[in-house]
Amino acid sequence: MRCIEEPAEHPAAGGILLTGATGFVGMELLTRYLERIRLDPALGSCRGVLAAQVVKPQARVLAQARGIACVEVDLGVLRGEREPELTLFAA
């Protein structure tokens, strides 16, 4: 899990990033973390993002019901192990 500070120009842009856990258990863990973080008045507008290589359907439905975004990412690309397959501009 990683807390991302809110930029001054976009005060609602803060969030939580949880990687690794993609199912119901990971979603519950993220929900509990958000509840604890939001107890701090300075972090009350903190939003959640479940980011994983594969987000299971039940986790996606639960996230949507709780207002948490889901993002599927390619961990190999993020780690720099390979280049992304799609690019906006071809060289």
Z-matrix of the N, CA and C atoms (Angstrom, degrees):
N
C 1 1.437
C 2 1.514 1 108.35
N 3 1.311 2 115.80 1 145.06
C 4 1.448 3 121.21 2 -179.65
C 5 1.512 4 109.39 3 -141.31
N 6 1.321 5 116.70 4 129.34
C 7 1.461 6 121.30 5 174.88
C 8 1.511 7 108.15 6 -89.38
N 9 1.291 8 116.43 7 133.87
C 10 1.455 9 122.13 8 178.97
C 11 1.515 10 107.41 9 -111.24
N 12 1.327 11 116.88 10 123.04
C 13 1.463 12 120.26 11 -178.63
C 14 1.518 13 110.79 12 -67.45
N 15 1.321 14 114.21 13 149.70
C 16 1.459 15 120.61 14 179.99
C 17 1.517 16 109.99 15 -81.00
N 18 1.323 17 118.26 16 126.20
C 19 1.461 18 119.74 17 173.90
C 20 1.528 19 110.01 18 -67.86
N 21 1.322 20 116.75 19 145.92
C 22 1.464 21 120.61 20 -177.72
C 23 1.525 22 112.23 21 -60.61
N 24 1.341 23 117.46 22 -33.88
C 25 1.460 24 119.34 23 -177.89
C 26 1.526 25 113.14 24 -78.89
N 27 1.335 26 118.20 25 -15.83
C 28 1.465 27 123.06 26 178.14
C 29 1.524 28 109.17 27 -133.98
N 30 1.331 29 118.47 28 76.34
C 31 1.469 30 120.61 29 -171.97
C 32 1.518 31 114.93 30 -63.28
N 33 1.317 32 120.32 31 -18.24
C 34 1.460 33 120.72 32 -179.78
C 35 1.527 34 111.95 33 -97.49
N 36 1.329 35 118.03 34 9.83
C 37 1.457 36 121.24 35 -173.72
C 38 1.522 37 113.91 36 -89.02
N 39 1.317 38 118.61 37 1.93
C 40 1.458 39 120.60 38 179.68
C 41 1.512 40 110.79 39 -66.90
N 42 1.319 41 117.19 40 164.23
C 43 1.451 42 118.01 41 -179.88
C 44 1.503 43 113.31 42 -171.21
N 45 1.301 44 114.46 43 179.14
C 46 1.451 45 123.04 44 177.80
C 47 1.517 46 107.13 45 -122.24
N 48 1.303 47 115.74 46 140.11
C 49 1.456 48 120.56 47 177.25
C 50 1.519 49 107.70 48 -121.02
N 51 1.305 50 117.54 49 122.52
C 52 1.455 51 122.79 50 179.26
C 53 1.512 52 107.65 51 -121.10
N 54 1.328 53 116.91 52 120.43
C 55 1.456 54 120.10 53 179.36
C 56 1.512 55 109.76 54 -116.26
N 57 1.289 56 116.79 55 155.44
C 58 1.454 57 121.88 56 176.26
C 59 1.520 58 112.61 57 100.79
N 60 1.312 59 118.27 58 -57.86
C 61 1.456 60 121.44 59 -178.73
C 62 1.522 61 109.24 60 -85.81
N 63 1.330 62 117.15 61 120.51
C 64 1.458 63 119.34 62 -172.67
C 65 1.514 64 114.29 63 -115.18
N 66 1.298 65 118.47 64 -9.77
C 67 1.455 66 120.52 65 -173.93
C 68 1.517 67 112.73 66 -103.74
N 69 1.310 68 114.57 67 -156.07
C 70 1.456 69 122.56 68 -177.27
C 71 1.526 70 110.95 69 -59.85
N 72 1.333 71 117.51 70 -41.47
C 73 1.467 72 121.56 71 -178.38
C 74 1.534 73 110.38 72 -63.42
N 75 1.318 74 116.96 73 -43.69
C 76 1.461 75 120.43 74 178.15
C 77 1.516 76 112.25 75 -63.53
N 78 1.316 77 116.46 76 -37.81
C 79 1.460 78 120.96 77 179.21
C 80 1.524 79 110.17 78 -66.71
N 81 1.323 80 117.42 79 -41.62
C 82 1.465 81 121.52 80 177.45
C 83 1.525 82 110.81 81 -63.14
N 84 1.330 83 116.45 82 -41.30
C 85 1.459 84 120.82 83 178.82
C 86 1.526 85 110.75 84 -62.67
N 87 1.309 86 117.03 85 -45.99
C 88 1.460 87 121.24 86 178.09
C 89 1.527 88 110.97 87 -61.28
N 90 1.316 89 117.22 88 -41.34
C 91 1.469 90 121.54 89 178.78
C 92 1.520 91 111.04 90 -61.06
N 93 1.334 92 116.84 91 -44.69
C 94 1.473 93 120.35 92 178.88
C 95 1.523 94 111.32 93 -63.52
N 96 1.336 95 117.49 94 -42.42
C 97 1.463 96 120.45 95 177.98
C 98 1.528 97 110.98 96 -61.06
N 99 1.324 98 116.14 97 -44.10
C 100 1.462 99 119.33 98 179.49
C 101 1.518 100 111.82 99 -62.15
N 102 1.325 101 117.08 100 -40.40
C 103 1.464 102 120.31 101 178.55
C 104 1.521 103 110.81 102 -60.16
N 105 1.325 104 117.19 103 -42.99
C 106 1.466 105 121.06 104 -179.91
C 107 1.530 106 111.45 105 -68.38
N 108 1.308 107 116.77 106 -43.49
C 109 1.468 108 120.94 107 -178.65
C 110 1.519 109 110.57 108 -64.23
N 111 1.327 110 116.78 109 -38.95
C 112 1.470 111 120.65 110 -177.24
C 113 1.523 112 112.69 111 -72.08
N 114 1.321 113 118.69 112 -8.73
C 115 1.459 114 120.93 113 174.39
C 116 1.527 115 111.21 114 -67.01
N 117 1.318 116 116.50 115 -26.05
C 118 1.463 117 121.50 116 176.43
C 119 1.527 118 107.84 117 -78.67
N 120 1.336 119 118.24 118 119.69
C 121 1.466 120 119.94 119 -177.90
C 122 1.527 121 113.61 120 -56.03
N 123 1.314 122 117.72 121 -30.51
C 124 1.464 123 120.79 122 -179.51
C 125 1.528 124 111.54 123 -71.51
N 126 1.332 125 117.70 124 -20.69
C 127 1.462 126 121.63 125 -177.90
C 128 1.527 127 112.20 126 -114.25
N 129 1.317 128 116.87 127 16.84
C 130 1.456 129 121.35 128 -176.41
C 131 1.519 130 115.35 129 -60.75
N 132 1.337 131 117.31 130 -24.46
C 133 1.465 132 119.66 131 -179.44
C 134 1.529 133 112.41 132 -96.40
N 135 1.304 134 116.78 133 12.75
C 136 1.465 135 121.27 134 -178.53
C 137 1.528 136 110.29 135 -62.06
N 138 1.346 137 116.11 136 133.57
C 139 1.460 138 121.55 137 179.73
C 140 1.523 139 109.68 138 -107.03
N 141 1.326 140 116.11 139 158.34
C 142 1.451 141 120.71 140 179.89
C 143 1.515 142 112.52 141 -108.34
N 144 1.334 143 115.08 142 146.80
C 145 1.457 144 122.05 143 174.96
C 146 1.518 145 107.38 144 -136.68
N 147 1.320 146 116.82 145 122.10
C 148 1.452 147 121.71 146 174.52
C 149 1.521 148 107.01 147 -94.53
N 150 1.330 149 116.84 148 109.75
C 151 1.458 150 121.92 149 -178.13
C 152 1.519 151 108.60 150 -114.54
N 153 1.324 152 116.30 151 125.27
C 154 1.458 153 120.72 152 -178.17
C 155 1.522 154 109.52 153 -156.34
N 156 1.314 155 115.29 154 164.91
C 157 1.455 156 119.12 155 178.57
C 158 1.525 157 110.40 156 -65.88
N 159 1.320 158 116.79 157 -40.26
C 160 1.461 159 122.09 158 175.72
C 161 1.524 160 107.61 159 -137.06
N 162 1.322 161 116.41 160 124.46
C 163 1.464 162 121.49 161 175.92
C 164 1.521 163 107.13 162 -100.94
N 165 1.322 164 116.11 163 118.88
C 166 1.466 165 120.24 164 -178.28
C 167 1.525 166 110.15 165 -68.57
N 168 1.352 167 116.75 166 150.27
C 169 1.468 168 120.76 167 -175.58
C 170 1.530 169 114.05 168 -55.16
N 171 1.336 170 117.90 169 -41.88
C 172 1.468 171 119.20 170 -178.36
C 173 1.526 172 111.04 171 -66.87
N 174 1.331 173 117.55 172 -32.94
C 175 1.465 174 120.59 173 177.10
C 176 1.527 175 110.26 174 -69.62
N 177 1.311 176 117.22 175 -38.81
C 178 1.469 177 121.23 176 179.86
C 179 1.537 178 110.40 177 -64.47
N 180 1.332 179 117.81 178 -43.93
C 181 1.471 180 121.42 179 179.40
C 182 1.523 181 110.27 180 -63.78
N 183 1.325 182 116.71 181 -44.39
C 184 1.461 183 121.08 182 179.63
C 185 1.532 184 110.72 183 -63.99
N 186 1.326 185 116.70 184 -41.11
C 187 1.468 186 120.59 185 178.57
C 188 1.525 187 110.95 186 -61.74
N 189 1.322 188 116.59 187 -45.69
C 190 1.467 189 119.85 188 179.42
C 191 1.520 190 110.93 189 -61.19
N 192 1.319 191 117.63 190 -40.02
C 193 1.465 192 121.54 191 179.74
C 194 1.525 193 111.51 192 -65.17
N 195 1.332 194 116.96 193 -28.01
C 196 1.464 195 121.50 194 -177.96
C 197 1.527 196 112.90 195 -100.38
N 198 1.330 197 117.45 196 5.35
C 199 1.459 198 120.50 197 178.19
C 200 1.520 199 113.83 198 73.54
N 201 1.318 200 116.52 199 27.73
C 202 1.462 201 122.05 200 180.00
C 203 1.524 202 108.50 201 -108.06
N 204 1.316 203 116.29 202 131.87
C 205 1.464 204 121.07 203 -179.61
C 206 1.526 205 110.60 204 -78.18
N 207 1.327 206 116.33 205 150.25
C 208 1.464 207 123.11 206 175.45
C 209 1.526 208 108.62 207 -119.73
N 210 1.324 209 115.79 208 137.79
C 211 1.454 210 121.50 209 178.70
C 212 1.518 211 108.08 210 -137.04
N 213 1.341 212 116.18 211 127.68
C 214 1.460 213 120.00 212 173.98
C 215 1.520 214 107.57 213 -95.93
N 216 1.335 215 115.98 214 129.92
C 217 1.455 216 121.86 215 -176.16
C 218 1.524 217 109.94 216 -125.52
N 219 1.314 218 115.94 217 155.34
C 220 1.456 219 122.15 218 175.43
C 221 1.527 220 106.80 219 -95.44
N 222 1.321 221 116.59 220 106.32
C 223 1.458 222 120.57 221 -175.30
C 224 1.519 223 112.59 222 -63.24
N 225 1.320 224 118.01 223 -33.56
C 226 1.462 225 121.27 224 177.83
C 227 1.517 226 111.86 225 -61.53
N 228 1.319 227 116.64 226 -40.78
C 229 1.467 228 121.18 227 178.01
C 230 1.525 229 110.06 228 -69.13
N 231 1.339 230 117.29 229 -43.55
C 232 1.458 231 120.22 230 179.96
C 233 1.521 232 112.13 231 -62.37
N 234 1.305 233 116.80 232 -35.89
C 235 1.464 234 121.19 233 179.25
C 236 1.522 235 112.59 234 -78.82
N 237 1.325 236 117.00 235 -7.80
C 238 1.448 237 120.82 236 -179.13
C 239 1.518 238 113.77 237 79.97
N 240 1.328 239 117.73 238 16.05
C 241 1.460 240 122.03 239 -179.32
C 242 1.519 241 112.19 240 -74.75
N 243 1.320 242 117.14 241 -23.29
C 244 1.468 243 121.74 242 177.39
C 245 1.524 244 109.32 243 -155.61
N 246 1.305 245 114.42 244 162.80
C 247 1.463 246 120.95 245 179.85
C 248 1.532 247 109.62 246 -80.68
N 249 1.321 248 118.28 247 149.50
C 250 1.465 249 119.89 248 175.73
C 251 1.528 250 110.01 249 -64.96
N 252 1.326 251 115.33 250 147.05
C 253 1.465 252 120.24 251 -178.53
C 254 1.518 253 113.13 252 -72.90
N 255 1.311 254 116.97 253 -35.53
C 256 1.467 255 121.38 254 -178.29
C 257 1.520 256 110.14 255 -107.81
N 258 1.315 257 116.68 256 138.45
C 259 1.451 258 121.27 257 175.08
C 260 1.521 259 108.84 258 -132.76
N 261 1.294 260 116.48 259 154.47
C 262 1.454 261 121.14 260 -179.62
C 263 1.524 262 110.44 261 -71.72
N 264 1.314 263 116.96 262 -42.39
C 265 1.469 264 121.48 263 -179.19
C 266 1.517 265 108.84 264 -121.11
N 267 1.311 266 117.34 265 127.08
C 268 1.462 267 121.54 266 177.19
C 269 1.523 268 108.97 267 -81.67
N 270 1.317 269 116.14 268 142.25
C 271 1.471 270 120.59 269 -178.63
C 272 1.508 271 111.46 270 -81.51
